[in-house]
Amino acid sequence: MQELRKRSLYVFGSNGECQLGISAADIVDIPTLAPDFAILENIRSIKGGDNHTIVLFADTRVMAVAGSNRKGQCLYTTHGITEEEPRVEQFQTVHRGAVFIAATCESTAQIIPHPQTGQGQLNIHGQGHWGELGYGDDVTVFSGFASGRPVIDPLPGRVADFAGGVWHYVAVLQDGSVYGWGKARLGQLGSKFSGKVTSPTKLDGIPFKSVRVTCGKDFTYLVGDSSTGEHIVLGKDKFNIISDMPANVSGWKDIGATWHAIVVLFEDGKLVAWGRNTMWQLIPPGLPLIEKMAVGSEHVLALTKNGKLISWGWGKHGNCGDLSHLQEKVKNDMVSGFWNEIYLAGKVDFIGAGYCTSFVVVS
């Protein structure tokens, strides 16, 4: 029998509410080993809200959470998290069955397929004043502790991708249709809606079959098949997020968004990015070819084709790693026009990023 390699999770960045799954500290700039909390062989995704983190494992559909629970965003469960816990200080397993996860500022969402139809059933906890909880106009807080659980109608099909912005969620179904809810005031749910959308609603006017989605603070970015590279931004043209779009992103491999910019990774390892670049340069000159990327609220964590872990962007909270050796280059906490190399023993298997947080699984 082949021996499984030991995997470890290293965390760094903002941690005032234990959202890294370790003891609280405002800034963690040295990659720190998180306590073992689940099998790290098959992490599917890591998502972060303002002060909480959720982790989804692919094979067993296990989810874990850490961080602030003041709004119930850590998904109440009988497995140990109680209503009185203001925060979850180490990652705890909270649910089985989810196939997609996403987070807004103060909420957490899971998509759990219906056992017979496969339709996407939504389970959302936390606080949302823009309708992002999806339970209608009257529910702005749901922690799971309340009796009489509100119900969201299942999405009308199997889900292909799912993402959250700061105050909105968007789901792409396998037939290419797109559903969104939450804040709509700035066009992030299309031009048809304004104000807020308080339950999952189909978004019309997308001229291609969508397959992936990512969300910024106030926009939604959708892409079609990689062979054609069709793409669209829903939102206002703030920071030229629409007018600076390339004609297509044919050959894309992965997509991500900061609060105000879009980053696309191509199969050949090159990156393209557009949007706000006045704080930090979105793509440093001379960037090596990239194998994997994770895009946080204002930083990028990347694994190069030759196995090096690098980061750039706004690193004030330690989310770009230890910058002490780059003091002469770093201005206003920005790793801009260059990148920081982060040294960890072992092979990097997975990377994730959230609101000023970074996560690395090594074997």
C-alpha positions in Angstrom: 0.0 0.0 0.0 1.3 3.4 -0.9 2.1 5.5 2.1 0.2 8.8 2.3 2.4 11.8 2.6 1.9 13.9 5.7 0.3 17.2 4.9 0.4 20.4 7.0 -1.6 23.6 6.8 0.4 26.9 7.2 -1.5 30.1 7.8 -0.5 33.8 7.8 -2.2 37.2 7.7 -5.0 39.0 9.6 -6.0 37.0 12.7 -7.7 39.3 15.2 -10.7 36.9 15.4 -8.8 33.6 15.0 -9.8 33.4 11.3 -6.5 31.6 10.6 -7.5 28.8 13.0 -4.7 29.7 15.5 -4.5 31.8 18.6 -5.6 35.4 18.1 -3.0 38.0 16.9 -3.7 41.1 14.8 -0.8 40.3 12.4 0.8 36.9 11.6 3.5 37.4 9.0 5.4 34.2 9.6 3.7 31.1 8.1 2.4 29.3 11.2 1.4 25.7 11.5 -2.3 25.3 12.2 -3.4 22.5 14.5 -4.6 19.4 12.7 -8.3 19.5 12.2 -9.2 17.3 9.3 -7.7 15.3 6.4 -5.7 17.7 4.3 -5.4 15.4 1.4 -8.3 16.8 -0.6 -9.0 20.4 0.1 -11.3 21.7 -2.6 -11.5 25.4 -1.6 -10.9 27.9 1.2 -13.0 31.0 1.4 -12.9 34.0 3.7 -15.3 36.6 5.0 -14.4 39.7 6.9 -13.3 37.8 10.0 -14.1 34.1 9.4 -12.8 31.3 7.2 -14.4 28.2 5.7 -12.7 25.2 4.2 -14.3 22.5 2.0 -12.9 19.0 1.4 -13.6 17.4 -1.9 -14.0 13.7 -1.2 -15.8 13.5 2.1 -17.8 16.8 1.7 -16.6 17.9 5.1 -16.5 21.6 5.9 -14.6 23.4 8.7 -14.8 26.9 10.0 -12.8 29.3 12.2 -13.0 32.9 13.2 -15.8 35.3 14.3 -19.1 33.8 15.2 -20.7 37.0 16.4 -23.2 37.0 13.6 -23.6 33.2 13.5 -21.5 33.0 10.4 -19.7 29.9 11.6 -22.7 27.8 10.9 -24.2 26.5 14.1 -23.9 22.8 14.6 -24.4 20.3 17.4 -20.7 19.4 17.0 -19.6 21.9 19.6 -20.1 25.5 18.4 -22.6 27.2 20.7 -24.6 30.4 20.5 -22.4 31.9 23.2 -19.1 31.4 21.4 -18.1 34.8 20.0 -15.4 33.1 17.9 -14.1 29.7 16.9 -10.5 29.7 17.8 -9.4 26.5 15.9 -10.9 25.0 12.8 -13.9 22.8 13.6 -15.9 20.5 11.4 -19.5 21.8 11.1 -21.3 20.1 8.2 -21.2 17.3 5.7 -22.7 17.3 2.3 -21.7 20.6 0.8 -20.2 20.7 -2.7 -19.6 24.5 -2.9 -19.0 27.1 -0.3 -18.7 30.9 -0.5 -18.7 33.8 2.0 -19.6 37.5 2.1 -18.5 39.9 4.7 -20.6 38.5 7.5 -22.2 35.4 6.1 -21.4 31.8 5.0 -23.2 29.8 2.3 -23.1 26.2 1.3 -24.6 24.5 -1.7 -25.8 20.9 -0.9 -27.2 18.9 -3.8 -30.6 17.4 -3.4 -30.2 13.6 -2.9 -32.7 12.8 -5.7 -32.6 15.7 -8.2 -29.2 17.1 -7.6 -30.6 20.6 -7.5 -28.5 23.0 -5.5 -30.0 23.5 -2.0 -28.7 26.6 -0.2 -27.8 26.8 3.5 -26.8 30.3 4.5 -25.9 31.7 8.0 -24.8 35.0 9.4 -25.9 38.6 8.8 -26.9 40.3 5.6 -28.6 43.7 5.2 -28.5 43.5 1.4 -30.5 40.3 1.0 -27.4 38.1 0.8 -28.9 35.6 3.2 -31.5 34.8 0.5 -34.4 34.3 2.9 -36.5 37.3 1.7 -37.0 40.8 2.9 -37.7 39.9 6.6 -34.6 37.9 7.5 -31.4 39.9 8.0 -29.8 37.6 10.6 -29.8 33.8 10.8 -27.4 32.0 13.1 -29.0 28.5 13.1 -29.8 28.8 16.7 -33.3 30.1 16.0 -36.3 27.8 15.8 -38.4 27.7 12.6 -35.6 27.7 10.1 -36.3 29.8 7.0 -36.3 28.0 3.7 -34.8 28.9 0.4 -36.2 27.2 -2.7 -33.6 25.0 -4.4 -31.8 26.4 -7.4 -33.4 24.9 -10.5 -30.5 22.6 -11.5 -27.1 21.3 -10.5 -24.5 24.0 -9.6 -21.3 24.3 -11.6 -19.7 27.2 -9.7 -20.4 29.5 -6.8 -18.9 32.8 -5.5 -19.5 35.6 -3.0 -18.6 39.2 -3.1 -18.7 41.5 0.0 -22.5 41.7 0.0 -23.7 39.4 -2.8 -23.7 35.8 -4.0 -23.8 34.4 -7.6 -24.3 30.7 -8.6 -23.7 29.3 -12.1 -25.7 26.2 -13.0 -24.5 23.4 -15.3 -26.8 24.6 -18.1 -25.0 27.9 -18.0 -27.8 30.0 -16.4 -26.8 32.3 -13.6 -28.6 33.2 -10.3 -27.7 35.9 -7.9 -28.9 37.7 -4.8 -27.7 40.3 -2.3 -26.6 43.9 -3.1 -27.6 45.0 -6.6 -27.2 48.8 -6.2 -24.1 49.0 -8.4 -25.1 46.6 -11.1 -23.3 43.6 -9.7 -26.5 41.5 -10.4 -27.0 43.1 -13.9 -28.7 46.2 -15.1 -32.2 44.9 -14.5 -31.9 45.1 -10.7 -31.2 47.9 -8.3 -31.1 48.2 -4.5 -31.1 44.6 -3.3 -32.3 41.1 -4.3 -33.4 39.1 -1.3 -33.8 35.7 -2.9 -31.9 33.7 -5.6 -33.0 35.2 -8.9 -32.1 34.5 -12.5 -29.7 37.0 -14.1 -30.6 37.7 -17.7 -28.6 39.3 -20.6 -25.5 37.1 -20.4 -24.7 36.3 -24.0 -22.9 33.0 -23.6 -23.0 29.8 -21.5 -21.3 30.7 -18.2 -19.1 28.1 -16.6 -17.2 30.0 -13.9 -17.8 33.0 -11.6 -15.8 35.2 -9.3 -17.0 38.3 -7.4 -15.3 41.5 -6.4 -16.6 44.0 -3.9 -19.2 45.4 -6.2 -19.0 43.5 -9.4 -19.4 40.0 -10.8 -17.1 38.4 -13.4 -18.4 35.5 -15.5 -16.5 33.4 -18.1 -17.5 30.9 -20.7 -15.7 28.0 -22.2 -11.9 28.3 -22.2 -11.8 27.6 -26.0 -13.7 30.8 -26.8 -12.8 32.9 -23.8 -16.1 34.8 -23.7 -16.5 36.9 -20.6 -18.5 39.7 -19.0 -18.4 42.0 -16.0 -21.6 42.9 -14.3 -21.3 46.2 -12.4 -20.2 49.8 -12.9 -17.1 50.7 -14.8 -15.3 51.8 -11.7 -11.5 51.6 -12.0 -12.1 50.7 -15.7 -13.2 47.2 -14.7 -15.3 47.0 -17.9 -13.5 49.3 -20.3 -10.1 47.7 -19.8 -11.3 44.2 -20.4 -9.4 42.2 -23.0 -11.4 41.1 -26.0 -11.4 37.6 -24.7 -9.6 35.3 -22.3 -9.2 32.3 -24.5 -7.1 29.6 -22.9 -8.0 30.7 -19.3 -7.2 28.2 -16.5 -8.4 30.0 -13.4 -10.0 33.3 -12.5 -10.0 35.4 -9.3 -10.9 38.9 -8.1 -9.7 41.3 -5.5 -12.2 43.8 -4.2 -11.5 46.1 -7.2 -9.7 44.0 -9.9 -9.8 40.8 -11.9 -7.0 38.3 -12.3 -7.0 35.6 -15.0 -4.5 32.7 -15.1 -3.9 31.1 -18.5 -2.9 27.5 -19.3 0.6 28.7 -20.4 1.2 30.1 -16.9 0.8 33.8 -17.8 -1.4 36.2 -16.0 -3.5 39.2 -17.1 -5.2 41.6 -14.7 -7.2 44.8 -14.9 -9.0 47.1 -12.5 -7.7 49.2 -9.7 -3.9 49.4 -9.8 -3.2 52.6 -8.0 -2.6 50.9 -4.6 -0.3 48.1 -6.0 0.8 46.9 -9.4 -1.6 44.1 -10.3 1.1 42.1 -12.2 4.8 42.6 -11.3 7.2 43.0 -14.2 9.1 39.8 -15.0 6.7 37.6 -13.1 7.6 33.9 -13.6 5.1 31.5 -15.1 2.4 30.5 -12.6 0.9 27.1 -11.9 -1.7 28.1 -9.3 -3.0 31.3 -7.9 -5.2 32.4 -5.0 -6.6 35.9 -5.0 -7.5 37.6 -1.8 -9.2 40.9 -1.0 -6.1 42.9 -1.9 -3.3 40.4 -2.6 -2.3 37.5 -4.7 -0.7 34.3 -3.5 0.8 32.2 -6.3 2.8 29.0 -7.0 5.2 29.2 -9.8 5.7 26.5 -12.5 9.1 25.7 -10.8 7.4 25.3 -7.3 8.2 28.6 -5.6 5.6 30.2 -3.4 5.3 34.0 -4.0 3.0 36.8 -3.1 2.3 40.5 -3.9 -0.2 43.2 -3.1 -1.3 44.9 0.1 0.6 43.1 2.9 -0.2 45.2 6.0 -1.6 42.2 8.0 1.2 39.8 7.1 -0.8 38.1 4.3 2.1 38.5 1.9 4.4 36.9 4.4 7.4 38.3 6.2 8.5 41.5 4.4 11.3 42.5 6.8 14.0 41.6 4.2 12.3 43.8 1.7 12.0 47.0 3.8 13.7 49.3 1.3 11.2 48.2 -1.4 8.0 48.1 0.5 6.1 51.5 0.6 2.8 51.9 2.5 2.7 48.1 3.2 2.5 47.5 -0.6 4.4 44.7 -2.3 4.1 46.4 -5.7 6.2 46.0 -8.8 8.0 42.9 -7.3 7.0 39.9 -5.3 7.9 38.2 -2.0 9.1 34.7 -2.0 7.9 32.6 0.9 10.0 29.7 2.0 8.3 26.5 3.4 9.8 23.1 3.7 8.0 20.5 1.5 6.0 20.6 -1.7 3.1 23.1 -1.9 -0.1 21.2 -2.7 -2.8 23.9 -2.2 -3.0 27.6 -1.7 -5.9 29.8 -0.6 -6.6 33.5 0.2 -9.3 35.5 1.9 -9.7 38.9 3.5 -6.0 39.7 4.2 -5.4 36.0 4.9 -3.3 33.3 3.3 -3.4 29.5 3.5 -0.8 26.9 2.2 -1.0 23.1 2.4 2.4 21.5 2.0 3.5 17.8 2.0 
